[in-house]
Protein backbone atom coordinates (compact mmCIF):
# COMPACT_ATOMS: atom_id res chain seq x y z
CA UNK A 1 0.00 0.00 0.00
CA UNK A 2 1.23 3.47 -0.90
CA UNK A 3 -0.21 6.62 0.73
CA UNK A 4 0.80 10.13 -0.31
CA UNK A 5 -0.31 13.67 0.58
CA UNK A 6 -0.80 16.12 -2.25
CA UNK A 7 -1.05 19.61 -0.76
CA UNK A 8 -2.96 21.80 -3.21
CA UNK A 9 -3.11 24.87 -1.00
CA UNK A 10 -2.26 25.88 2.56
CA UNK A 11 -5.65 24.60 3.73
CA UNK A 12 -6.60 22.08 1.06
CA UNK A 13 -5.00 18.75 0.19
CA UNK A 14 -5.76 15.26 -1.05
CA UNK A 15 -4.66 11.90 0.28
CA UNK A 16 -4.01 9.28 -2.41
CA UNK A 17 -4.08 5.58 -1.54
CA UNK A 18 -2.73 2.96 -3.94
CA UNK A 19 -3.52 -0.72 -3.38
CA UNK A 20 -2.18 -3.75 -5.17
CA UNK A 21 -3.68 -7.21 -5.04
CA UNK A 22 -1.47 -8.28 -2.16
CA UNK A 23 -2.90 -5.56 0.07
CA UNK A 24 -6.42 -6.92 0.07
CA UNK A 25 -6.65 -10.38 -1.51
CA UNK A 26 -6.00 -12.44 1.65
CA UNK A 27 -8.75 -10.59 3.53
CA UNK A 28 -11.18 -10.96 0.64
CA UNK A 29 -10.40 -14.71 0.40
CA UNK A 30 -10.85 -15.07 4.16
CA UNK A 31 -14.22 -13.32 4.00
CA UNK A 32 -15.38 -15.53 1.10
CA UNK A 33 -14.31 -18.61 3.05
CA UNK A 34 -16.24 -17.38 6.09
CA UNK A 35 -19.34 -16.72 3.93
CA UNK A 36 -19.18 -20.25 2.50
CA UNK A 37 -19.39 -21.69 6.04
CA UNK A 38 -22.35 -19.54 7.08
CA UNK A 39 -24.37 -19.10 3.86
CA UNK A 40 -27.65 -20.93 3.42
CA UNK A 41 -28.25 -21.37 -0.30
CA UNK A 42 -30.85 -23.62 -1.85
CA UNK A 43 -29.27 -26.82 -3.21
CA UNK A 44 -26.37 -26.83 -0.78
CA UNK A 45 -26.05 -28.14 2.74
CA UNK A 46 -25.36 -25.51 5.43
CA UNK A 47 -21.63 -24.87 5.67
CA UNK A 48 -20.93 -26.73 2.40
CA UNK A 49 -21.44 -23.95 -0.15
CA UNK A 50 -18.44 -23.97 -2.53
CA UNK A 51 -16.27 -20.84 -2.35
CA UNK A 52 -16.60 -20.49 -6.12
CA UNK A 53 -20.36 -20.06 -5.74
CA UNK A 54 -19.86 -17.42 -3.05
CA UNK A 55 -17.29 -15.69 -5.26
CA UNK A 56 -19.73 -15.57 -8.16
CA UNK A 57 -22.67 -14.37 -6.05
CA UNK A 58 -21.01 -12.03 -3.56
CA UNK A 59 -17.39 -11.59 -4.70
CA UNK A 60 -17.79 -8.03 -5.98
CA UNK A 61 -19.63 -6.73 -2.92
CA UNK A 62 -17.11 -8.42 -0.59
CA UNK A 63 -14.23 -6.88 -2.54
CA UNK A 64 -15.75 -3.38 -2.34
CA UNK A 65 -16.51 -3.76 1.36
CA UNK A 66 -13.01 -4.92 2.27
CA UNK A 67 -11.24 -2.29 0.17
CA UNK A 68 -13.40 0.48 1.65
CA UNK A 69 -12.55 -0.84 5.11
CA UNK A 70 -8.80 -0.94 4.38
CA UNK A 71 -8.73 2.49 2.73
CA UNK A 72 -10.84 4.12 5.46
CA UNK A 73 -8.58 2.88 8.25
CA UNK A 74 -5.45 3.74 6.27
CA UNK A 75 -6.57 7.35 5.82
CA UNK A 76 -7.52 7.79 9.49
CA UNK A 77 -4.17 6.28 10.58
CA UNK A 78 -2.29 8.55 8.16
CA UNK A 79 -4.09 11.65 9.50
CA UNK A 80 -3.35 10.64 13.10
CA UNK A 81 0.26 9.61 12.55
CA UNK A 82 1.08 12.80 10.62
CA UNK A 83 -0.86 15.00 13.07
CA UNK A 84 -2.87 16.62 10.31
CA UNK A 85 -5.36 19.22 11.59
CA UNK A 86 -8.35 18.50 9.40
CA UNK A 87 -11.76 20.15 9.14
CA UNK A 88 -14.87 18.08 8.56
CA UNK A 89 -14.23 14.60 7.19
CA UNK A 90 -12.25 13.35 4.17
CA UNK A 91 -14.36 13.54 1.00
CA UNK A 92 -13.88 10.84 -1.67
CA UNK A 93 -13.21 11.88 -5.25
CA UNK A 94 -16.49 10.59 -6.67
CA UNK A 95 -15.28 10.66 -10.27
CA UNK A 96 -12.39 8.45 -9.25
CA UNK A 97 -14.75 5.96 -7.59
CA UNK A 98 -17.22 5.93 -10.50
CA UNK A 99 -14.46 5.08 -12.97
CA UNK A 100 -13.27 2.06 -10.94
CA UNK A 101 -13.67 -1.27 -12.78
CA UNK A 102 -14.39 -3.61 -9.89
CA UNK A 103 -14.77 -6.62 -12.21
CA UNK A 104 -11.35 -6.46 -13.86
CA UNK A 105 -8.96 -4.22 -11.90
CA UNK A 106 -6.50 -5.74 -9.47
CA UNK A 107 -4.67 -2.51 -8.61
CA UNK A 108 -6.67 0.42 -7.26
CA UNK A 109 -6.06 4.10 -6.57
CA UNK A 110 -8.36 6.29 -4.49
CA UNK A 111 -8.24 9.98 -3.72
CA UNK A 112 -9.80 11.78 -0.74
CA UNK A 113 -9.90 15.56 -0.39
CA UNK A 114 -9.28 17.02 3.05
CA UNK A 115 -9.61 20.51 4.51
CA UNK A 116 -6.71 21.67 6.67
CA UNK A 117 -6.26 24.29 9.36
CA UNK A 118 -3.41 26.75 8.82
CA UNK A 119 -1.17 27.38 11.80
CA UNK A 120 -2.36 30.46 13.67
CA UNK A 121 -1.81 32.19 16.98
CA UNK A 122 -4.24 33.98 19.28
CA UNK A 123 -3.07 37.33 20.66
CA UNK A 124 -4.54 38.00 24.09
CA UNK A 125 -3.48 41.41 25.39
CA UNK A 126 -4.83 44.84 26.21
CA UNK A 127 -5.02 45.69 22.51
CA UNK A 128 -8.18 43.57 22.45
CA UNK A 129 -10.82 45.98 23.73
CA UNK A 130 -14.49 45.23 24.42
CA UNK A 131 -17.29 46.86 26.41
CA UNK A 132 -19.20 45.20 29.24
CA UNK A 133 -22.63 46.73 29.76
CA UNK A 134 -24.52 47.05 33.03
CA UNK A 135 -28.24 47.66 32.62
CA UNK A 136 -29.67 50.10 35.12
CA UNK A 137 -32.90 48.93 36.72
CA UNK A 138 -34.77 52.26 36.53
CA UNK A 139 -38.24 53.17 37.77
CA UNK A 140 -39.78 52.51 34.35
CA UNK A 141 -38.50 48.93 34.28
CA UNK A 142 -39.64 48.29 37.85
CA UNK A 143 -43.13 49.65 37.11
CA UNK A 144 -43.43 47.54 33.94
CA UNK A 145 -42.26 44.42 35.79
CA UNK A 146 -44.71 44.99 38.63
CA UNK A 147 -47.54 45.42 36.10
CA UNK A 148 -46.51 42.20 34.35
CA UNK A 149 -46.51 40.31 37.66
CA UNK A 150 -49.87 41.77 38.65
CA UNK A 151 -51.27 40.83 35.24
CA UNK A 152 -49.87 37.29 35.48
CA UNK A 153 -51.57 36.67 38.83
CA UNK A 154 -54.62 38.83 38.16
CA UNK A 155 -58.20 37.60 37.91
CA UNK A 156 -59.90 36.96 34.56
CA UNK A 157 -63.09 38.95 33.97
CA UNK A 158 -65.54 39.12 31.08
CA UNK A 159 -66.52 42.75 30.42
CA UNK A 160 -69.29 43.54 27.94
CA UNK A 161 -67.20 45.79 25.70
CA UNK A 162 -63.54 45.20 24.72
CA UNK A 163 -60.74 47.63 25.43
CA UNK A 164 -57.08 47.73 24.40
CA UNK A 165 -55.27 44.75 25.95
CA UNK A 166 -58.33 42.50 26.08
CA UNK A 167 -58.31 39.02 24.53
CA UNK A 168 -61.24 37.96 22.35
CA UNK A 169 -62.73 34.49 21.97
CA UNK A 170 -64.74 33.93 18.84
CA UNK A 171 -65.44 32.04 15.62
CA UNK A 172 -63.86 32.44 12.19
CA UNK A 173 -66.29 31.78 9.32
CA UNK A 174 -66.28 32.35 5.58
CA UNK A 175 -69.33 33.14 3.48
CA UNK A 176 -68.45 30.88 0.54
CA UNK A 177 -67.25 27.87 2.55
CA UNK A 178 -68.36 25.67 5.43
CA UNK A 179 -65.26 26.57 7.48
CA UNK A 180 -66.04 27.42 11.10
CA UNK A 181 -63.30 27.51 13.71
CA UNK A 182 -63.37 28.69 17.34
CA UNK A 183 -60.21 30.40 18.50
CA UNK A 184 -58.72 32.95 20.89
CA UNK A 185 -57.30 36.12 19.39
CA UNK A 186 -54.86 38.40 21.23
CA UNK A 187 -54.81 41.87 19.59
CA UNK A 188 -51.68 42.81 21.56
CA UNK A 189 -49.72 40.67 19.08
CA UNK A 190 -50.93 42.80 16.16
CA UNK A 191 -49.87 46.15 14.79
CA UNK A 192 -51.56 49.17 16.38
CA UNK A 193 -53.71 49.70 13.28
CA UNK A 194 -54.96 46.09 13.24
CA UNK A 195 -55.47 45.98 17.02
CA UNK A 196 -57.90 48.94 16.84
CA UNK A 197 -60.36 46.75 14.89
CA UNK A 198 -60.95 44.67 18.02
CA UNK A 199 -61.53 47.55 20.47
CA UNK A 200 -65.08 48.50 21.44
CA UNK A 201 -66.52 45.12 20.46
CA UNK A 202 -69.08 43.06 22.37
CA UNK A 203 -70.52 39.56 22.24
CA UNK A 204 -72.24 38.94 18.88
CA UNK A 205 -70.29 41.58 16.94
CA UNK A 206 -68.80 40.50 13.60
CA UNK A 207 -65.44 41.83 12.38
CA UNK A 208 -64.13 41.61 8.81
CA UNK A 209 -60.63 40.12 8.95
CA UNK A 210 -57.97 39.63 6.28
CA UNK A 211 -55.49 37.13 7.73
CA UNK A 212 -52.83 38.18 5.22
CA UNK A 213 -52.89 41.69 6.73
CA UNK A 214 -53.31 40.47 10.30
CA UNK A 215 -50.13 38.34 10.39
CA UNK A 216 -47.13 38.02 8.09
CA UNK A 217 -46.36 34.59 9.52
CA UNK A 218 -48.34 31.96 7.56
CA UNK A 219 -48.17 29.54 10.50
CA UNK A 220 -50.02 32.06 12.69
CA UNK A 221 -52.53 32.75 9.92
CA UNK A 222 -53.21 29.03 9.61
CA UNK A 223 -53.49 28.41 13.37
CA UNK A 224 -56.31 30.95 13.71
CA UNK A 225 -58.53 28.91 11.39
CA UNK A 226 -57.35 25.44 12.40
CA UNK A 227 -55.27 24.79 9.29
CA UNK A 228 -51.63 24.14 8.48
CA UNK A 229 -49.47 26.58 6.54
CA UNK A 230 -49.49 24.22 3.54
CA UNK A 231 -53.29 24.17 3.49
CA UNK A 232 -53.40 27.96 3.05
CA UNK A 233 -51.97 27.64 -0.46
CA UNK A 234 -54.46 29.27 -2.83
CA UNK A 235 -57.03 29.88 -0.06
CA UNK A 236 -59.01 33.10 0.26
CA UNK A 237 -57.79 34.63 3.54
CA UNK A 238 -60.71 36.99 4.10
CA UNK A 239 -62.97 35.90 7.00
CA UNK A 240 -65.63 37.06 9.43
CA UNK A 241 -64.75 36.89 13.13
CA UNK A 242 -67.78 36.72 15.44
CA UNK A 243 -67.04 37.70 19.04
CA UNK A 244 -68.26 35.09 21.53
CA UNK A 245 -66.59 36.46 24.65
CA UNK A 246 -64.33 39.28 25.88
CA UNK A 247 -61.60 38.25 28.33
CA UNK A 248 -59.77 40.76 30.49
CA UNK A 249 -57.03 40.16 33.03
CA UNK A 250 -57.54 42.53 35.95
CA UNK A 251 -54.38 43.58 37.81
CA UNK A 252 -53.89 41.70 41.08
CA UNK A 253 -53.88 43.75 44.26
CA UNK A 254 -50.47 44.50 45.76
CA UNK A 255 -50.89 42.41 48.87
CA UNK A 256 -49.44 39.40 50.70
CA UNK A 257 -51.21 37.00 48.35
CA UNK A 258 -49.38 38.52 45.37
CA UNK A 259 -46.06 38.51 47.26
CA UNK A 260 -46.45 34.80 48.09
CA UNK A 261 -47.48 33.81 44.56
CA UNK A 262 -44.52 35.67 43.07
CA UNK A 263 -41.65 34.76 45.39
CA UNK A 264 -43.00 32.05 47.68
CA UNK A 265 -44.62 32.14 51.13
CA UNK A 266 -43.35 34.91 53.42
CA UNK A 267 -40.24 35.69 51.34
CA UNK A 268 -41.35 39.35 51.26
CA UNK A 269 -43.88 40.96 53.57
CA UNK A 270 -44.32 44.54 52.38
CA UNK A 271 -44.60 46.55 49.18
CA UNK A 272 -41.12 48.01 49.73
CA UNK A 273 -39.62 44.53 50.14
CA UNK A 274 -41.58 43.39 47.08
CA UNK A 275 -40.15 46.23 45.00
CA UNK A 276 -36.62 45.56 46.28
CA UNK A 277 -36.94 41.85 45.43
CA UNK A 278 -38.14 42.72 41.92
CA UNK A 279 -35.16 45.04 41.44
CA UNK A 280 -32.80 42.27 42.59
CA UNK A 281 -34.45 39.62 40.37
CA UNK A 282 -34.54 41.85 37.31
CA UNK A 283 -30.92 42.82 37.93
CA UNK A 284 -29.89 39.14 37.99
CA UNK A 285 -31.75 38.53 34.73
CA UNK A 286 -29.98 41.51 33.17
CA UNK A 287 -26.61 40.17 34.29
CA UNK A 288 -27.30 36.94 32.37
CA UNK A 289 -28.21 38.97 29.28
CA UNK A 290 -25.22 41.30 29.48
CA UNK A 291 -22.83 38.40 30.20
CA UNK A 292 -24.11 36.57 27.13
CA UNK A 293 -23.61 39.72 25.03
CA UNK A 294 -20.10 40.25 26.45
CA UNK A 295 -19.16 36.67 25.56
CA UNK A 296 -20.46 37.15 22.02
CA UNK A 297 -18.58 40.45 21.71
CA UNK A 298 -15.34 38.79 22.84
CA UNK A 299 -15.80 35.95 20.36
CA UNK A 300 -16.53 38.37 17.50
CA UNK A 301 -13.50 40.50 18.37
CA UNK A 302 -11.11 37.54 18.52
CA UNK A 303 -12.51 36.12 15.28
CA UNK A 304 -11.85 39.49 13.65
CA UNK A 305 -8.30 39.79 15.01
CA UNK A 306 -7.24 36.16 14.48
CA UNK A 307 -6.60 35.40 10.85
CA UNK A 308 -7.79 31.88 10.07
CA UNK A 309 -8.17 30.92 6.43
CA UNK A 310 -10.79 28.23 5.79
CA UNK A 311 -11.19 25.94 2.75
CA UNK A 312 -14.65 27.37 2.02
CA UNK A 313 -15.42 25.37 -1.15
CA UNK A 314 -14.42 22.11 0.56
CA UNK A 315 -16.46 22.86 3.68
CA UNK A 316 -19.55 23.71 1.63
CA UNK A 317 -19.22 20.39 -0.22
CA UNK A 318 -18.76 18.57 3.09
CA UNK A 319 -21.78 20.25 4.69
CA UNK A 320 -23.94 19.32 1.74
CA UNK A 321 -22.73 15.71 1.64
CA UNK A 322 -22.99 15.20 5.41
CA UNK A 323 -26.52 16.64 5.29
CA UNK A 324 -27.62 13.50 3.41
CA UNK A 325 -29.90 15.37 1.03
CA UNK A 326 -31.48 17.58 3.72
CA UNK A 327 -29.12 20.52 3.12
CA UNK A 328 -29.57 22.53 -0.07
CA UNK A 329 -27.28 25.01 -1.84
CA UNK A 330 -29.69 27.73 -0.70
CA UNK A 331 -29.32 26.61 2.94
CA UNK A 332 -25.54 26.72 2.66
CA UNK A 333 -25.54 30.14 0.99
CA UNK A 334 -27.72 31.47 3.80
CA UNK A 335 -26.03 29.83 6.79
CA UNK A 336 -22.39 29.30 5.78
CA UNK A 337 -20.97 32.55 7.18
CA UNK A 338 -22.54 31.78 10.58
CA UNK A 339 -21.12 28.25 10.47
CA UNK A 340 -17.67 29.52 9.42
CA UNK A 341 -17.50 32.03 12.29
CA UNK A 342 -18.57 29.36 14.79
CA UNK A 343 -15.88 27.06 13.41
CA UNK A 344 -13.28 29.84 13.72
CA UNK A 345 -14.29 30.43 17.34
CA UNK A 346 -14.06 26.71 18.12
CA UNK A 347 -10.54 26.70 16.66
CA UNK A 348 -9.57 29.83 18.62
CA UNK A 349 -11.03 28.43 21.85
CA UNK A 350 -9.21 25.13 21.32
CA UNK A 351 -5.91 26.92 20.68
CA UNK A 352 -6.27 29.09 23.82
CA UNK A 353 -7.03 25.97 25.85
CA UNK A 354 -4.00 24.16 24.40
CA UNK A 355 -1.61 27.08 24.82
CA UNK A 356 -2.62 27.62 28.44
CA UNK A 357 -3.32 24.03 29.50
CA UNK A 358 -6.99 24.72 30.22
CA UNK A 359 -8.91 21.51 30.88
CA UNK A 360 -12.34 20.67 32.28
CA UNK A 361 -11.72 18.88 35.58
CA UNK A 362 -14.26 16.33 36.81
CA UNK A 363 -15.19 18.41 39.86
CA UNK A 364 -15.83 21.42 37.59
CA UNK A 365 -18.10 19.32 35.38
CA UNK A 366 -20.08 18.07 38.39
CA UNK A 367 -20.45 21.60 39.77
CA UNK A 368 -21.65 22.96 36.41
CA UNK A 369 -24.13 20.10 36.07
CA UNK A 370 -25.47 20.72 39.58
CA UNK A 371 -25.93 24.42 38.79
CA UNK A 372 -27.82 23.57 35.59
CA UNK A 373 -30.14 21.09 37.36
CA UNK A 374 -30.81 23.53 40.22
CA UNK A 375 -31.79 26.23 37.71
CA UNK A 376 -34.15 23.84 35.93
CA UNK A 377 -35.86 22.77 39.16
CA UNK A 378 -36.15 26.31 40.48
CA UNK A 379 -37.50 27.49 37.13
CA UNK A 380 -40.17 24.78 37.30
CA UNK A 381 -41.13 25.78 40.83
CA UNK A 382 -39.97 22.42 42.25
CA UNK A 383 -37.62 23.90 44.84
CA UNK A 384 -34.38 22.40 46.15
CA UNK A 385 -33.33 18.75 45.71
CA UNK A 386 -31.28 18.52 48.90
CA UNK A 387 -29.67 15.12 49.47
CA UNK A 388 -30.93 13.86 46.11
CA UNK A 389 -28.77 16.29 44.12
CA UNK A 390 -25.69 14.02 43.85
CA UNK A 391 -27.87 11.25 42.44
CA UNK A 392 -29.43 13.56 39.86
CA UNK A 393 -26.00 14.82 38.80
CA UNK A 394 -24.55 11.33 38.37
CA UNK A 395 -27.60 10.05 36.49
CA UNK A 396 -27.47 12.98 34.10
CA UNK A 397 -23.74 12.68 33.40
CA UNK A 398 -24.07 8.95 32.71
CA UNK A 399 -27.00 9.46 30.34
CA UNK A 400 -27.02 9.32 26.54
CA UNK A 401 -24.10 6.86 26.52
CA UNK A 402 -21.73 9.45 27.95
CA UNK A 403 -22.74 12.22 25.56
CA UNK A 404 -24.10 14.33 28.41
CA UNK A 405 -20.73 14.18 30.14
CA UNK A 406 -18.93 15.26 26.96
CA UNK A 407 -21.42 18.10 26.43
CA UNK A 408 -20.92 19.42 29.96
CA UNK A 409 -17.13 19.03 29.67
CA UNK A 410 -17.19 21.11 26.49
CA UNK A 411 -19.32 23.77 28.18
CA UNK A 412 -16.99 23.92 31.19
CA UNK A 413 -13.95 24.29 28.94
CA UNK A 414 -15.66 27.07 26.98
CA UNK A 415 -16.46 28.89 30.23
CA UNK A 416 -12.86 28.47 31.45
CA UNK A 417 -11.46 29.74 28.16
CA UNK A 418 -13.72 32.81 28.22
CA UNK A 419 -12.75 33.43 31.86
CA UNK A 420 -9.05 33.27 30.94
CA UNK A 421 -9.56 35.58 27.96
CA UNK A 422 -11.40 38.15 30.11
CA UNK A 423 -8.42 38.29 32.48
CA UNK A 424 -6.02 39.11 29.64
CA UNK A 425 -7.89 41.67 27.51
CA UNK A 426 -9.22 45.16 28.24
CA UNK A 427 -12.88 45.25 29.27
CA UNK A 428 -14.47 48.65 29.76
CA UNK A 429 -17.60 48.79 31.94
CA UNK A 430 -20.47 51.03 30.92
CA UNK A 431 -23.92 51.60 32.46
CA UNK A 432 -26.86 51.90 30.06
CA UNK A 433 -30.64 51.87 30.16
CA UNK A 434 -32.58 48.81 29.06
CA UNK A 435 -33.76 50.60 25.91
CA UNK A 436 -30.18 51.55 25.04
CA UNK A 437 -28.98 47.98 25.59
CA UNK A 438 -31.72 46.66 23.31
CA UNK A 439 -30.63 49.18 20.71
CA UNK A 440 -26.99 48.00 21.02
CA UNK A 441 -27.81 44.32 20.62
CA UNK A 442 -30.42 44.95 17.95
CA UNK A 443 -33.28 43.46 19.94
N, C-alpha and C positions, 0 to 999 in steps of 0.2 A: 504494500500500500504506500502511495506517495501523496503527501498533503503539503500544499504550498499556499502562501498568502500573497495575494496580488492587491497591493494598496493602490487604489485608483485616485484617492484624494486623502486629505488629512483625517477626514471623518467617514470615509467610505472605502470598503474593500470587499474582496471576494475570497472565499476559501475554496480551493479546487482539490478534489479527492479523486485519485486514480486507483482503480482496483484491477488486478489481474485475476485469473481463474483460481490461483492458489490462495487468494485472500478469502474466498467465500465458499469454494466448492465443498470442502470437508463439512462445513456447517449445513449446507444445503443437503448433502448426502445423508447426514445424520438425521435431519428433520424428515426426509423422505422415508428413511428406515423406521423412524418413530411412528410416522403416519401409517405405514404398512402394518404395524403391530396393533394399532388402535382402530383403524378404519373398518366400518361395517358396510360392505358393498355386496349387493345381490350377486349370487353365483360363487361367492368365496366364503370360506369359513372365517370366523373372527380371528384376527391375528395372522392370517395366511394370505393376505392380499399381496401379490407380487409387487416388488418395488417399481417394476417397469410400468405397471398399471397406475400406480400412484404418480409416477413421473409424468405419464401422459395426461392424467386428469388434473393434477394439482402442481406440477413442476414449475410452471411459470409464476403462479401466485406465491409459491414457497420461495422461489428465487428473488422475487421483488421484495417480499417481506424480510428476508434475511439481509439483503443488500441495504435496504433502508435502515435496518437495525444497526448494521455495521457502520454505515456512513454517519448516521445520527450520533452514535457514541463517539466516533472518531472526531467529529467536529466539536462536540462538547469538550472532549479531552484536550483537543488542540487549543481551544479558547482558554481553558483553565490553565494548562501548562504554560502557555505563553502570556498569561495575565492580560488578555485583551479586555478592554473596557467596552463592552458592547451595549447598544441600545436596542430594545425590542428583542426579537428573535431572528436567527438566520433565515433568510428567504431563499427558497430554491429557485434556480433559473429554470422557469417552466418550459421555455423553448428547448433547453438542453434535455429535460426529462421527456418531452413529447417526441423528440427525435431518436430516443433510445430504442434499439431493436432487441427486445428481450428474447426473441426466438433464436437469434443467430449470433449476437455478440457474446464474446467471452471476456473481453476487456471493457471496462466502463470508466467514464469520467463524469463527475458531477460538480456543479458549481453552485455555491451558496453566497448570496450577498449579505454583508453585515454592515450595520451602522456603528461607528466608533465615536468615542468621546475624546476630543482633544485634551491635552494636558492644560490645566488652568489653575489659577490660584485665587483665593478669596482674600481681599484686603479688608481687614477689620481695624479701623482707626477712627480718629475724631474727624476725619474728612468725610465720613459717612454721617450725614445729618438728617434727622427726622424729627417730627413734632408729635408729642403725646398730648392729647386733648383731655381736659377735665370738664365735664358738663356741669354747669351750675344748676342746682335744683332751685329754681326761682318760684315766686308765688304763683305764677301762671301754671306751671307744671304741677304744683301741689294741688291747686284748685281743680285742674282737669282730672288728676288722678283720684281725688276724693269724689268727684262727680261720677267717674267711671265705676268706682267701688260701690257707691250708693245706687247706681243704676243696676249693677250686677246683682245686688242683694235686695233690690226694690221689689215691690209687689206689682203684679200684672193687673191692669184694669181694662175695662172695655167701654171707653167713652163713645158717645153717639156720633160725634164728628171728629175726623182726623185732623191732627196738627203735624207740623214738621217734627220728625223723629219717631212718629208712630209707625207700627208695622201692620200691614193689611193682609187679612186672609180672604181669599176669594176664588173665583172660578174663571179660567180662560176658556172661551168658546169662539167659534168661527162660523159665520153665517152660512158659508157654502160647504161645510163639512160637519161630520158628527163628533168632532173632537170636543171633549169637555174634560178639563183637568183642574182639580183643586190644588192650590198651592199658597205658600206664604211669600209675600213680596216685601222687601225691606227697601224703601225709597232712599235711605241714607247711603246706599251703595251706588246710587245714580248721580248723574250730573245735577246741578242745581236746577237747570231748566226742566229736566225730566221729572225730578222729585216734586216740583210744584203741581204736577198733574194729579198727585195723590193727596194733596192737602185740601181740607174742607169737604171730604167725602164721608158719606154715611152708608149704613147697611142698605143694600138694594141699588145703590148707584152703579152705573155702568161707565167704564172709561175706555176710550179708544186707545189701543196700544200697538205700536210698531216695534216688535222685538229687535229688529235690526238697528233701530235708533236708541233703544233702551240699553242694550249691551253690545259691546264690540266682540266679546268672547262668545263664540258659537256654542260652547259647552253650557254657558249660563243661559243663553237663549233657549237651548233645548231642554234644560232642566225645568224651566218654568212651565213647560207644556207636557212634561213627562216623556220626552223623546231623547234620542241620542243625537250627537252632532251630525253623524252621517245621515240620519233620517231627515234632517232639515234641507238637504240638497233639493233644490227646485221647489221648496214649499213656500207658499204665501205666508209671510211673517206678520201680517196684520190681524189683530185679535180684539175681542171685547173682553174686558176684565170686570166681572161683577163682584162688588164688595159684599162679603158675607159677614165680616167682623172687623172691628178696629181694635188693635191691641196696643196698650201703652204701658211702659214700665215707669211707675212712679218712683221717685228717689226715696231711698230708705232714710229713716230718721237717723240723725247722728246720736246714737245712744249705745248702751252697753251691748245690746243684741248685735248691732253692726260691728262693734269692736271685736266681739267673740267670733263672729262669722268670718271676719277678715283675717285675724291673726291668731285665733284660738282662745279658749276660755281664760279670762283674767290676765292676758298678756299686757293689755293696756286698759286703763280704767278711767280715762278722761279724754276730752277732745284734744287737749294740748298734747297728751301722750300719743294719741292716735295720729295727730299731724306729724309729730316727731318720728314716729315709727314709719309713716309713709315716706318721709324725707329720707330716712335711712335705707329703706327698701328700694326706693327709686334710685338712690345714689349707688347702691350695689349693682342694680341692673345696668346703670350707665357705665359703671366700671367694666363690666363684661363687654359692653358694646365698644367702648373706647380701647380696651385692651385688644379686642379682635381687630379693630381698625389699625392700631399701632403695629400689630404683627403683620398685617397685610402691607402696610407702608414700608416696613423693614424689608420684607420679601421683595417688593417691587423695586426698592432702591438698590438692593444687592444684585438683583437680576440685571438692572440697568448698568451697574458698575462692573459686573463680572462678565467678561467676554467669553461666551461659550457658543461655538459654532455647531449647529446641528445638521445632520444629513436629512433635510426636510423632505426631499422626494422619496427617499427610502422609508422614512417614518410614515409618510402618508400611505405608501403601498402596504406597509406592515399593519397599520391601523385598519385599512380596508380588508385585508386578508384575514386578520385576527377577528374581525367583526362577523365573519361567517355569513356574509350576505345581508346583514342587518345595518351595515354602515355604508352610506352612499357618498358619492363625490361631493354632493351638496352639504352633507353633514360634516365632512372633513373640511371643506372650504369655510364653513361657518365656525367650527369649533377648534380648528388646528392651532391657532395662535394661543388660545387658552391652555390647550394641552401642552404646547411647547414651553410656555412660561412655567407651568407646573413642573414639567420635567427638568427645566433649568434650576428651579428652586430645590427640587429633590437632589440634584447633583451638588448644588452649593451646600445644602444642609449636610449631605453625606461627607463632603470634603472637610467642612468645619469640624464635624464629629471625628473624622479620621485624624486631622491635624492636631486636635486638642484632646484626643483620647476620651471623648465623651461617649459613655455607654449607659444604657438603661439597666440599672441594677434591679434585682428581684424585689427588694424592699420598696423601691420607687414604684415599680409596676403594681404591687399590691396596694400601696397608698393611693395611687391614682385611680385604681379600680374601685376602692372603697369610697373615694370622693364622688365618683360617677354614680355609684349605686345609691349613696345617701341623697344625692341631688334628685335622682329619679323617684325615690320613695317620698321625699319631702314634697316634690312637685305634684305627686299623686295624692297628697294628704294622708299618707300612711304612717307618718311619724318615724321615730328611730327604730333601728333593728336590734340594738343592744348586743347581747351575747351571740346572736345569730349572724352578726356581720361577717365574721371570719369564714363561716360556712358558705355564705352567699358569694364572697369574693373568690374562694377556691373553686366553687362550682362554675362560676362564670369563666374563670381563667382556663378551666379544663374543657370548656364547651367548644363545639364546632371543630373537634379534632385538633385543638391547639391553636386554631386561627384567632380566637379571642385573645389569647396570650400574645401572639405576634402583633396583633392590632394595637393592644395597649402598650407593648414595648416600643412600637414605632411612634406612638403618640408621646410617650415619655421622652424618647430621644429628641423628638421635634421640640418639645417644651424646653428641654435642657439646652439644645442648640440656640433657640431664641433667647433664653436667659443669658447664655454666654455672650451672644452677639450684643445684647442690650448693655452689657457691662463694658464693652469695648468700642462703642460708637457714641456719637453725641446725640442726646435726646433732649429736646427743648420742650418744657412743659408750658401749656397755654390753656387758660380758662375760656370757655365759650358757652353761649346759650344753646339750648337744645335745637332751636331752629337753625342756628349757625352751623352746628355739627351736622345736622341733616343736609344742609346745603353743601358742606365740605364732602360728605360721603356720597352725595347724589341720591339721597333717599327721597 
